[in-house]
């Protein structure tokens, strides 16, 4: 994910222009390869019990990319530095993706 962040950070102004000119559907199609990579990562994490399974996989992929773009927007506004963004993004993504542990008293019920 942080690799995606660094690429987006490099080209965040270009992304804004592309979104305006091409529109969200066309831009989404251009991101399909990266989306498939993240989808495979999330699917593997779900199979291994590391990532949550209570939400649809496509939603988790979309959430990852929305957060990456939100981080880029925050850097663009000066709310986050480029040095802060990867750590903030990683912590946020992990809190969204991590499988929830059931309290001991609810296991096996």
Secondary structure, 3 states (H helix, E strand, C coil): CHHHHHHHHHCHHHHHHHHHHHCHHHHHHHCHHHHHHHHHHHHHHHHCCCECCCCCHHHHHHHHHHHHHHHHHHHHHCCCCHHHHHHHHHHHHHHHHECCCCCHHHCCC
